[in-house]
């Protein structure tokens, strides 16, 4: 393959793209703030330009982001610096050097009042994290109209035991009673499924916003019950709970489900539902 993909960020998604991309034969270069070989600070445009001129990538996928929603609500400055300005810098450099740019955004840019959002629906972020990501989207497309902004939500087996799926699984394994929000609705992708879609997107001609999600909407409560049922854990451990935004530092949108009609038309990689993934 002649595609040289620069992956920004070494978190859950960034590492998934790096590992899966290498397996598929992509030439993958990883760059992040703590890298020994390709240290990068996306808040500084000269740092990006230095890396880009050194390795000459054909594609940049930006997975770098600050995502602690409650912490960002209290101290939003750094989030805007990374999630907004960082995206702007990458889009600008990608435009200047003729590099395909993919910016990873979030379903949280919507206010969650109705769900099943399309790419053309009006966004209305209700917390500082989402506002910083929405501004990152705007900057990306303003600086480079050929960029791709991916809105999504994902889950999966995390080697460090972090995030929602592992939290649910650990509670089930330890016979610990816990609550699942029955008023939060989403349609997330399994992380390897999402990774496969992103790698495919890196090779096709597309510009603008695209939503990557599964076909089935579910509450967080239903998500937990599906995991317990397929893996044969005690369903009685999972209790119905309700998110009370008045008790949260940052408000959360209640229904961020995304329409995936465009993605299903243009991508060969199809969404895999939770039950099928759990069945292996």
Long-range contacts (C-beta under 8 A, 24 or more apart in sequence): 1-25, 1-26, 1-27, 2-58, 3-27, 3-58, 3-59, 3-202, 3-203, 4-29, 4-55, 4-56, 4-57, 4-58, 4-59, 5-29, 5-57, 5-58, 5-59, 5-60, 5-61, 5-199, 5-202, 6-31, 6-51, 6-52, 6-55, 6-57, 6-59, 6-60, 6-61, 7-31, 7-61, 7-63, 8-32, 8-40, 8-42, 8-60, 8-61, 8-62, 8-63, 8-64, 8-90, 9-62, 9-63, 9-64, 9-65, 10-34, 10-35, 11-63, 11-64, 11-65, 12-156, 12-158, 12-162, 12-163, 12-191, 13-63, 13-104, 13-154, 13-191, 13-194, 13-195, 14-63, 14-64, 16-156, 16-191, 16-192, 16-194, 16-195, 17-61, 17-63, 17-195, 17-198, 17-199, 20-192, 20-195, 20-196, 20-199, 21-195, 21-199, 24-199, 26-199, 26-202, 29-55, 29-57, 32-64, 42-82, 42-85, 42-86, 42-87, 42-89, 42-90, 43-81, 43-82, 43-85, 43-86, 43-89, 44-89, 45-89, 45-92, 45-93, 48-89, 48-90, 48-93, 49-93, 52-93, 52-97, 52-99, 53-97, 57-99, 58-99, 58-100, 59-99, 59-100, 59-101, 59-102, 59-202, 60-90, 60-94, 60-99, 60-100, 60-101, 60-102, 61-102, 61-104, 61-198, 61-202, 62-86, 62-87, 62-90, 62-101, 62-102, 62-103, 62-104, 63-104, 65-104, 65-133, 66-129, 66-132, 67-129, 68-129, 69-127, 69-129, 69-249, 69-250, 69-252, 70-248, 70-249, 70-250, 72-127, 72-128, 72-129, 72-132, 72-250, 73-127, 73-128, 73-129, 73-249, 73-250, 74-249, 76-128, 76-131, 76-132, 79-128, 79-129, 79-132, 80-132, 80-135, 82-132, 83-129, 83-132, 83-133, 83-135, 83-136, 84-132, 84-133, 84-135, 84-136, 84-139, 85-139, 86-136, 87-136, 87-137, 87-139, 87-140, 88-136, 88-139, 88-140, 88-142, 88-143, 90-140, 91-139, 91-140, 91-141, 91-142, 91-143, 91-144, 91-147, 92-143, 92-144, 94-144, 94-147, 95-143, 95-144, 95-146, 100-146, 100-148, 100-202, 101-140, 101-144, 101-146, 101-147, 101-148, 102-147, 102-148, 102-150, 102-198, 102-201, 102-202, 103-136, 103-137, 103-140, 103-147, 103-148, 103-149, 103-150, 104-150, 104-152, 105-133, 105-134, 105-136, 105-137, 105-149, 105-150, 105-151, 105-152, 106-130, 106-133, 106-151, 106-152, 106-153, 107-151, 107-152, 107-153, 107-186, 107-211, 107-213, 107-256, 107-257, 107-258, 108-133, 108-252, 108-253, 108-256, 109-133, 109-134, 109-137, 109-151, 110-253, 110-256, 111-253, 112-252, 112-253, 112-254, 112-255, 112-256, 113-253, 113-254, 113-255, 114-255, 115-185, 115-217, 115-255, 115-256, 115-257, 116-217, 116-257, 116-258, 116-259, 117-211, 117-256, 117-257, 117-258, 117-259, 118-211, 118-259, 118-261, 119-151, 119-208, 119-209, 119-210, 119-211, 119-259, 119-262, 126-251, 126-252, 126-253, 127-250, 127-251, 127-252, 128-250, 129-250, 130-253, 137-209, 141-208, 141-209, 145-207, 146-207, 147-207, 148-201, 148-206, 148-207, 148-208, 148-209, 148-210, 149-208, 149-209, 149-210, 150-198, 150-201, 150-209, 150-210, 150-211, 150-212, 151-209, 151-210, 151-211, 151-212, 151-258, 152-188, 152-189, 152-194, 152-211, 152-212, 152-213, 152-258, 153-186, 153-187, 153-188, 153-189, 153-213, 153-256, 153-258, 154-188, 154-189, 154-190, 154-191, 154-194, 155-188, 155-189, 155-190, 155-191, 155-223, 156-190, 156-191, 156-192, 164-220, 164-223, 165-227, 168-223, 168-224, 168-227, 168-228, 169-227, 169-231, 171-237, 172-227, 172-228, 172-231, 172-233, 172-234, 172-237, 173-233, 175-234, 175-237, 176-237, 177-237, 177-238, 177-239, 178-224, 178-237, 178-238, 178-239, 179-221, 179-238, 179-239, 179-240, 179-241, 180-219, 180-220, 180-221, 180-222, 180-223, 180-224, 180-225, 180-238, 180-239, 180-240, 180-241, 181-219, 181-220, 181-221, 181-241, 181-242, 181-243, 182-219, 182-220, 182-221, 182-222, 182-240, 182-241, 182-242, 183-219, 183-242, 183-243, 183-254, 184-219, 184-220, 184-243, 184-252, 184-254, 184-255, 185-217, 185-218, 185-219, 185-254, 185-255, 185-256, 185-257, 186-217, 186-218, 186-220, 186-223, 186-255, 186-256, 186-257, 187-213, 187-214, 187-215, 187-216, 187-217, 187-218, 187-257, 187-258, 187-260, 188-213, 188-214, 188-223, 189-213, 189-214, 189-271, 189-272, 190-272, 190-274, 190-277, 193-269, 193-271, 193-272, 193-277, 196-269, 197-263, 197-267, 197-269, 200-267, 200-268, 200-269, 201-267, 204-266, 204-267, 206-266, 210-262, 210-263, 211-258, 211-259, 211-260, 211-262, 211-263, 212-258, 212-260, 212-263, 212-271, 213-257, 213-258, 213-259, 213-260, 213-263, 213-271, 214-260, 214-271, 214-272, 214-273, 214-274, 215-260, 215-271, 215-273, 216-273, 216-274, 217-257, 218-274, 223-274, 226-274, 226-275, 226-278, 227-274, 227-278, 230-274, 230-275, 230-278, 230-279, 231-278
